[in-house]
Amino acid sequence: MVETQAVNTTYEPFSLEPEYVETNRRFVERPDLGRVKRFLDLACGNGVVSQLLLEAKPEAHLNGLDYDPIQIDLIENRFTDLGYGVRRGIELTEDVVGGKPVLVFGVGSADTLPYPEASFDCVTIANAIHMLPDRQKLLCAVRRVLKPGGVFGFNTSFYAGTFPEGTHQFYMEWLKRASQRIAERSRKRVEEGGLPIRRVRGTTHRAFQVRWLKPEEWSEELAQTGFQTADVHEREVLLSGRSFAAVGAYAGMAEVLLSGYPVEEASFALQSTAEEAVSSLNLSAVPRNWLEMWATA
C-alpha cells in the first residue's frame, strides 16, 4: 500500500536552514537598535528572529505574538533551553531572572494587538507580512503600540521583485515534478485497490491572494499610517534544493502551490522533488530576493 512518508509540515525546518538564519541576521543588523529597551516580534514563530534581536540587544525585554499556539510552544522551548525565564500571555514585564530579561509570548493576530499604546521601541514582523490581508489594519495597529520615534521593520520574499530574471524556469519545473509525483502515487493507489488522490478546487486559499507590492508601494502604505521609511534594501539570497524542500513541506506553502490536494500529499510531493528540480537545471542553488524595510514612527 502506498504510504505518505512522515513530513514535518511546520515552518520550523525551513527556519533552521543556514540561508534563512543568515538572511534574517542581516535584516536585524541593518537598523541601529542601541536605544531599544522593549521589542515586539509579530508572527514570532519558533523564535529565530526573536533570538537574533536579543543577540543584538541582550538587555532588552521582548514580547512575541503568533497566531499558532504550536509556534508558542516551540518558542517557549527555545528560550527556556537558552536559559531565559519565559511567560505566556501579553504582560509587559521588566523582570530579570538569572541576569536575563524575562520574555513573554502570547497567541494572537498581528493586526489586532492586545497591548497599550506606545509600549514598544521596536516592532518587527519577519517573513510574514505578505500573509496579512489588510495591510492598513496591520500598520495602524503597529503604529499605535510603538513609542514616538520607535522603529518598525519587516522583510518578505513575496513582493514585486522577488524573482530574479531567469528563475521562473525552476519554479515551473518544481511544480511539474511535484504534480507528476502526486499523479504517480495516485495511480499506484488505484492499482492496489485504493482511492485516487483527488484535487478538490476551492477548498484552500487562492494562490497569492494578497497582491505583492513594489518597494515604493510599501513606502506609500507606510506613509499613509504615519511612518517614515528609513531604509529599503533588496537582498539576493541563494537557496539550496534542501531549503526549497524544507519550505515546500510547510503546509502553508503546500496548500498554495498545490491547492486542492490533501496537504500531506502536496507537502510530500514538493519536499521530495525540490532537489531534483534544482539539479535538473544544472544548478546548485536558486536566487530569490528578500525585501527588507525599516521605518520610524
C-alpha positions as CSV (number, residue, x, y, z in Angstrom):
1,M,0.0,0.0,0.0
2,V,1.3,3.5,-0.9
3,E,2.0,5.4,2.2
4,T,2.9,9.0,2.7
5,Q,6.2,9.3,4.4
6,A,6.3,11.4,7.5
7,V,6.7,15.0,6.6
8,N,7.2,17.9,9.0
9,T,4.7,20.4,7.7
10,T,5.6,23.2,10.1
11,Y,7.7,26.2,9.2
12,E,10.4,25.1,11.6
13,P,12.7,23.1,9.3
14,F,13.0,25.9,6.8
15,S,13.5,28.4,9.6
16,L,16.6,26.5,10.8
17,E,18.3,26.4,7.4
18,P,21.5,28.3,7.4
19,E,20.5,30.6,4.5
20,Y,17.3,31.5,6.3
21,V,19.0,32.3,9.6
22,E,21.7,34.4,7.9
23,T,19.2,36.3,5.8
24,N,17.3,37.3,8.9
25,R,20.5,38.1,10.8
26,R,21.4,40.6,8.1
27,F,17.9,42.1,8.3
28,V,18.2,42.6,12.0
29,E,21.7,44.1,11.7
30,R,20.6,47.0,9.4
31,P,19.0,49.4,11.9
32,D,20.5,51.0,15.0
33,L,18.9,49.2,17.9
34,G,21.0,50.8,20.5
35,R,18.1,52.6,22.2
36,V,15.7,49.7,22.2
37,K,14.5,48.6,25.6
38,R,11.5,46.6,24.5
39,F,10.9,44.6,21.4
40,L,7.6,43.2,20.0
41,D,8.2,40.4,17.5
42,L,5.0,39.7,15.5
43,A,4.4,36.3,13.8
44,C,7.3,35.2,16.0
45,G,7.1,31.6,15.0
46,N,9.7,29.4,16.7
47,G,11.8,32.4,17.7
48,V,14.6,32.6,15.1
49,V,14.2,36.4,14.7
50,S,13.4,37.0,18.4
51,Q,16.7,35.4,19.2
52,L,18.6,37.5,16.7
53,L,17.0,40.6,18.2
54,L,18.1,39.7,21.6
55,E,21.6,38.9,20.4
56,A,21.7,42.4,19.0
57,K,20.4,43.9,22.3
58,P,20.8,41.4,25.1
59,E,19.4,43.5,27.9
60,A,16.2,44.4,26.2
61,H,12.8,42.8,27.1
62,L,10.8,41.1,24.3
63,N,7.2,40.2,23.7
64,G,6.3,37.8,20.9
65,L,2.9,37.1,19.3
66,D,1.9,34.4,17.0
67,Y,-1.5,33.2,15.7
68,D,-0.5,29.5,16.1
69,P,-0.3,28.0,19.6
70,I,2.1,25.4,18.4
71,Q,4.6,28.1,17.5
72,I,4.3,29.5,21.0
73,D,5.2,26.0,22.4
74,L,8.3,26.0,20.1
75,I,9.4,29.5,21.0
76,E,8.9,28.8,24.7
77,N,11.1,25.6,24.5
78,R,13.8,27.5,22.5
79,F,14.2,30.3,25.1
80,T,13.9,28.0,28.1
81,D,16.7,25.9,26.7
82,L,18.7,29.2,26.3
83,G,18.3,29.9,30.0
84,Y,15.6,32.6,29.8
85,G,12.6,33.0,32.1
86,V,9.6,32.6,29.8
87,R,5.9,33.5,30.5
88,R,2.8,33.1,28.4
89,G,0.4,36.0,27.8
90,I,0.6,39.7,26.9
91,E,2.0,41.3,30.1
92,L,4.8,43.9,29.8
93,T,7.3,43.0,32.4
94,E,10.7,44.4,33.4
95,D,11.6,41.3,35.5
96,V,15.1,39.8,35.2
97,V,15.9,36.2,36.1
98,G,19.5,34.9,36.2
99,G,20.7,38.2,34.6
100,K,18.5,37.8,31.6
101,P,15.2,39.7,30.8
102,V,12.0,37.7,31.2
103,L,10.3,37.1,27.9
104,V,6.6,36.9,27.3
105,F,4.9,35.1,24.4
106,G,1.2,35.0,23.5
107,V,-1.3,33.8,21.0
108,G,-2.9,36.4,18.8
109,S,-3.2,38.1,15.4
110,A,-0.5,40.6,14.3
111,D,-3.2,43.1,13.2
112,T,-5.1,43.1,16.4
113,L,-2.6,43.9,19.1
114,P,-3.6,43.5,22.8
115,Y,-1.0,45.9,24.1
116,P,-1.3,49.5,25.5
117,E,-0.4,52.5,23.3
118,A,3.3,53.4,23.0
119,S,4.5,50.2,24.6
120,F,7.5,49.2,22.4
121,D,10.6,50.8,21.0
122,C,10.8,48.3,18.1
123,V,8.3,46.1,16.3
124,T,9.2,43.5,13.8
125,I,7.3,41.1,11.6
126,A,9.7,38.9,9.6
127,N,8.8,36.7,6.7
128,A,5.1,37.0,7.3
129,I,3.7,40.5,6.3
130,H,2.7,39.2,2.9
131,M,0.1,36.9,4.6
132,L,-1.9,39.7,6.3
133,P,-4.9,40.5,4.1
134,D,-5.4,44.1,5.4
135,R,-2.1,46.0,5.3
136,Q,-3.5,49.2,6.7
137,K,-5.1,47.4,9.7
138,L,-1.7,45.9,10.5
139,L,0.3,49.1,10.1
140,C,-2.2,51.1,12.2
141,A,-2.0,48.5,14.9
142,V,1.8,48.6,14.9
143,R,1.8,52.4,14.8
144,R,-0.4,52.5,17.9
145,V,1.8,50.3,20.1
146,L,5.1,52.0,19.0
147,K,6.6,54.8,21.1
148,P,7.2,58.1,19.3
149,G,10.4,57.7,17.4
150,G,10.2,53.9,17.6
151,V,11.2,51.7,14.6
152,F,9.2,49.1,12.6
153,G,10.9,46.6,10.4
154,F,9.7,43.8,8.1
155,N,11.2,41.5,5.5
156,T,9.5,39.4,2.9
157,S,10.3,37.2,-0.1
158,F,6.8,37.7,-1.5
159,Y,6.8,41.1,-3.2
160,A,7.0,42.6,-6.7
161,G,10.7,41.9,-7.5
162,T,11.2,38.7,-5.6
163,F,12.1,36.6,-8.6
164,P,15.5,37.4,-10.2
165,E,15.5,37.2,-14.0
166,G,15.6,33.6,-15.3
167,T,14.4,31.9,-12.1
168,H,10.8,31.2,-13.2
169,Q,12.0,28.1,-15.0
170,F,12.9,26.5,-11.7
171,Y,9.5,27.0,-10.2
172,M,7.8,25.7,-13.3
173,E,10.0,22.6,-13.2
174,W,9.4,22.1,-9.5
175,L,5.6,22.3,-9.8
176,K,5.6,20.0,-12.8
177,R,7.7,17.4,-11.0
178,A,5.6,17.7,-7.8
179,S,2.3,17.3,-9.8
180,Q,3.8,14.2,-11.5
181,R,4.8,12.8,-8.2
182,I,1.2,13.1,-6.9
183,A,-0.1,11.5,-10.1
184,E,2.3,8.6,-9.8
185,R,1.3,8.0,-6.2
186,S,-2.4,8.2,-7.2
187,R,-2.0,5.6,-9.9
188,K,-0.2,3.2,-7.6
189,R,-3.0,3.6,-5.0
190,V,-5.6,2.7,-7.6
191,E,-3.6,-0.3,-8.8
192,E,-3.5,-1.5,-5.2
193,G,-7.3,-1.2,-4.9
194,G,-7.3,2.1,-3.1
195,L,-8.9,5.5,-3.9
196,P,-7.1,8.0,-6.2
197,I,-5.7,11.2,-4.8
198,R,-8.2,13.8,-5.8
199,R,-7.8,17.5,-6.2
200,V,-10.7,19.5,-4.9
201,R,-10.8,23.1,-6.1
202,G,-12.0,25.9,-3.8
203,T,-11.1,24.1,-0.6
204,T,-8.0,26.2,0.2
205,H,-6.8,29.8,-0.1
206,R,-6.5,31.1,-3.6
207,A,-2.8,31.2,-4.6
208,F,-1.2,34.5,-3.6
209,Q,-4.5,36.3,-3.0
210,V,-2.8,39.3,-1.4
211,R,-1.2,41.4,-4.1
212,W,2.5,41.7,-4.0
213,L,3.7,45.3,-3.6
214,K,6.7,47.1,-5.1
215,P,9.1,48.7,-2.5
216,E,7.9,52.1,-3.4
217,E,4.3,51.0,-2.8
218,W,5.2,49.7,0.6
219,S,6.7,53.1,1.4
220,E,3.4,54.7,0.4
221,E,1.5,52.3,2.6
222,L,3.8,53.2,5.5
223,A,3.4,56.9,4.9
224,Q,-0.4,56.6,5.0
225,T,-0.2,55.4,8.6
226,G,2.3,57.9,9.8
227,F,5.5,56.1,9.2
228,Q,8.6,57.5,7.6
229,T,10.6,55.0,5.6
230,A,14.2,55.0,6.8
231,D,15.8,52.0,5.0
232,V,14.9,49.9,1.9
233,H,17.1,47.0,0.9
234,E,16.7,44.2,-1.5
235,R,18.8,41.2,-0.7
236,E,19.6,38.3,-3.1
237,V,19.6,35.0,-1.2
238,L,20.9,31.8,-2.7
239,L,18.6,28.9,-1.7
240,S,19.7,25.3,-2.0
241,G,17.5,22.4,-3.0
242,R,17.4,21.4,0.6
243,S,16.0,24.8,1.6
244,F,13.3,24.5,-1.1
245,A,12.5,21.0,0.1
246,A,12.0,22.4,3.7
247,V,9.8,25.3,2.7
248,G,7.9,23.1,0.2
249,A,6.9,20.8,3.0
250,Y,5.5,23.7,5.0
251,A,1.7,23.3,5.0
252,G,1.1,27.0,4.4
253,M,3.2,26.8,1.2
254,A,2.0,23.4,0.0
255,E,-1.7,24.4,0.2
256,V,-1.0,27.4,-2.0
257,L,1.4,25.9,-4.6
258,L,-0.7,22.7,-5.0
259,S,-4.0,24.0,-3.8
260,G,-6.8,21.5,-3.6
261,Y,-4.7,18.4,-2.9
262,P,-4.6,16.9,0.6
263,V,-1.9,18.9,2.4
264,E,0.1,15.9,3.4
265,E,0.3,14.7,-0.2
266,A,1.2,18.2,-1.5
267,S,3.9,18.7,1.2
268,F,5.4,15.3,0.4
269,A,5.4,15.9,-3.3
270,L,7.1,19.4,-3.0
271,Q,9.6,18.2,-0.5
272,S,10.6,15.1,-2.5
273,T,11.0,16.9,-5.8
274,A,12.7,20.2,-4.9
275,E,16.3,19.0,-5.1
276,E,15.5,17.1,-8.3
277,A,14.2,20.3,-9.9
278,V,17.3,22.3,-8.9
279,S,19.8,19.6,-10.1
280,S,17.8,19.0,-13.4
281,L,18.6,22.6,-14.4
282,N,22.3,22.1,-13.5
283,L,22.1,24.4,-10.6
284,S,23.5,24.2,-7.1
285,A,21.2,26.9,-5.8
286,V,18.4,29.3,-7.0
287,P,18.5,33.0,-6.1
288,R,15.5,34.7,-4.5
289,N,15.2,38.3,-3.5
290,W,14.1,39.4,0.0
291,L,12.7,42.9,0.6
292,E,13.9,44.5,3.9
293,M,12.3,47.7,5.1
294,W,12.7,49.8,8.3
295,A,10.6,52.8,9.2
296,T,10.3,55.2,12.1
297,A,7.1,56.2,13.9
